[in-house]
Each structure stands twice: as structure tokens, then as C-alpha cells.
Amino acid sequence: MVYSLNVDFADDNIEGEQNFYVDLMNGEDLVYRLFMIDSGSYARMNAIKYTYARIGEKQLEHIEAIQAAENDDSYTSLAFFHIPLPEFAVAYEGYKNGEHEGFGENRESGSPSKFSTNQFERMKNAGIRGMFCAHDHINDSVIDYEGVILAYGVKADKEIYHDSDMLGYRLITLTGDDFSLDNVQNVIHDYYEYSKGSD
């Protein structure tokens, strides 16, 4: 039987409203660690310009400290956040060119923060094997990039903008510690069936 535990690692006064992880255990063994990261909304570039926010330095240090404290590389770590990393667009271009395995489709350019960042490398080096984001409503690609699964969520409702044939949800199957493209699935609802009885 698998149990979960929401852990407050330390009072680090880090960015965001919610930064936590959930451990999925099999008896005494840690099997999966799921990081929930508040990547924010907007960040000021100068006096009049804004860009999308990013996962901040203290948040990255927080993740690195949590992973280092475990001193165990037998479990699988995944990260979930809102704003995509620049690598999501790079991975998709590589996928279209046949350089990376994957599936799904991106119908709009990615919208990461314009601040330069090393979020991907630091989380990858901390042992995170899957990164899941949202933000871009008509992207649902899932790409294996440098041994890390980079996956968009699937838009679940009709709010703001959407494509009717992309409404659905992301299904992630966690079995053992073997995590790959096979663990991730796009589930698309029939738009008219899904919206029956609603405006």
C-alpha cells in the first residue's frame, strides 16, 4: 500500500504562496517525491515592463537542500509548476526535428520568463526526472529531453482561450520507480459531450 505525506521541510521564507512536496511511500521505502512549486505570475523587468515570473533562487536552493538531505537516489522525483521553462520550447523543436522522443502538439509559442535562468539544469541535477507545467493553453506536448520528461498539462475547461479538441487532462501513472514517456498520457474529452448542459 502506498501512503503520502505533505512535509514542511523548513521555514525558509522562500518565494511563492505554496512550495511543498509529497512523498509517496511503499512501507518504509520512498518511491516518488512530488514537488509542488509556485512559479509565480508576473515579475518586473524595469519601471514599466513586466515579464512572466520564474522559479526563484531560494526555491531552487530549497529543492536542492531537500534532495541532498535524503541522501538516497533510489526514488523518483517529479516537479509541478505553472510557468514553463525555456527548455520546453527547445525540447519541442528537437522533437519536431526527430531529435527527441515524445508526443502531443504545441499550437502556440512557449511563454517562459524573459529572465535568464538555470532552473532546468539545477532541478535536473537535483534528481528531478519529470517537470510538468501549464500556462500555455493550447500546448500539450510531452518530450523526453536530456533524460527528463518535460510535459504540459492539458487544459481542462473552456475559460479564457482554448482549442475545443484539446480539452481534457493529463494522466500520470506511477508504477514502481520506472518513470518514462510511457507513464504520461493525454486524455482528451469530446468537447460537446464535456460541455453538455453548460454555457
N, C-alpha and C positions, 0 to 999 in steps of 0.2 A: 504494500500500500504506500502511496506517495502523499506526503503532507507538505504544506507550505508554511513559511514563517516570514512575516514582514519585520525586517530588522532596521532599527535606527543605529547606524554604525557609530556616529559621533556627532556632537554638536559643533559642526564646522562652520556655521554661518555662511553656507555656500549660496550661490545664485539660485533663483527659482523658488516656486511655491512647493513643489513636490520633487524630491530626489530620494529614492529609496530602492531597495532590491528585495526580491522574494526568492528564497531558497526552496527548491523542490527536493525533498529528501526521499530516499528509499531506505527505511530503517534508520541507521546511523550514517548512511552514506549520502553525501551531497551529490546530486545528479545534474541539476540545472540551477543556474543563478540568473534571474531575470532582473535587469536594471531598468528602472523607470526614471527617465531623465527629463527635467523641464528645460527644453532648449529655448524657451522664451518666445517672444513675438517680434518686437522691433528694437533696434539699437541705434543710437545717434552716431552718425558719421562726422558731422560738423554742426555748426549753429543752425542750419536749415535743412539738412539732408539726413534721412534715416535709411537703414538697410534692415534686412531681416536679422534677427539675433542668432546666436550660436551657442553651443555648449561651452561654458566658460572655463577659465583656468582652474578655479577652485573645484569645479565639478569634476574635471579630469583628474586632478590630484586626489579627490575623494574616491573615485573609481579605482585608481592605481593603488591607493592605500588599502582599500577593501580587498582587492585581489592579492596584494602582497601579504596581507595578514593571514590569508588562508593557507599559503604555502602548500598548495595542492593543485595539480594541473589535470586531475582525472575527471573533473566535471566540465560541463559546457556552459558558457556564459553568453547571454543574448542581451541586446540593448534596444530600448524602445523610446523614441522621442519624436518631436513634431517637425522641426525644420530639417530638410535634407542636408547632407554633407556634399561638397563639390564632387566627391568621388562617385556619387550616384549617377551623375551625368557622364562622367568619364567611363564608368563601367558600362553604361548603356550604349555608348558609342562603340566601345570594344565589342560588346555583344552583337551589335548590328554588323560589325565588320568580321564576325566569326572568331574573335579573339577570346571570348569568354562564353561559358555555358550559361543558359538562363531561359527565361520565358516571360511572357507578358509584353505590354506595349506602353510606351510613353508618347503621349499626344501633345505635350507642352514641354517647353524648356524647364529644367530644374530651377528652383528658386532658393538657393542657399544664401547664407550671409555673404556680403561682399568683403568682410574682414578675412584676411588670410588666416589660415588655421592649420593645425596639425591634429585635429580631432581624430580622424580616421586612424592615423599611424599610432597614436597613443592608445586608443581603445583596442586596436588590433594587438599591439604589444602587451596589453594587459590581459590578453587571452579571450577577448570577445569574438565569437565566431559568427554572429548574426546581428545585423543592425537594421532596424525597422523604423521607417519614418512615414510621414503623411504630407500635409501642406499642399502638394500639387494634385489637384482633384482629378485630373484625367491621366494620371500615370499609375500603372500597376505592375511595373517590371520587377523581376526577381533575378538577380545576377550573382554568379559566383565570381568574386573579384579578389584576387590575391588570397584565396583561401577563406574569404569572409563572404557570407551571404548578405547582399545589400538589397533590401526589399521595400517597396512602397506598400502601404496599406491599400485597401480597396474602398472607395467611397461608399458609405452605407445608406445615404439618404439624398434627397433632391435639393437640399439647401444650397444657397449661393450658386455656383456653376457646376455642371456635371455633364457627362455623356450617358444617355439612358442605358446603353449596352455595357456600361462599366459599373453599374451599381451592384454591390454585393458585400463580401467581407473576405478577410484574409484568414485562412485556416493553417495553423502551425501544429504539426503533430510531433509530440515529444516522446520518443521511444528510446530507451537506453541512453547512451551518450553519443550515438552516431547522428550527427546533425549535418544535413546537406540540402541540396535543392529538392530532394525527394520529400523532405519534411514540410515543405511550404506549398500551399495551393491557393489559387484564386477561385473563389466561389462567386459566380455572377448570378444575380436574380433576374428573372424576366421582369422587365421594367413595369409592364402593365399589370402583371399579377402582383408584384411587390407593392404597387401604389394603389391597388384596388381600394376604393372607399375613402381615399384621401384626395385633397385638392391638388 
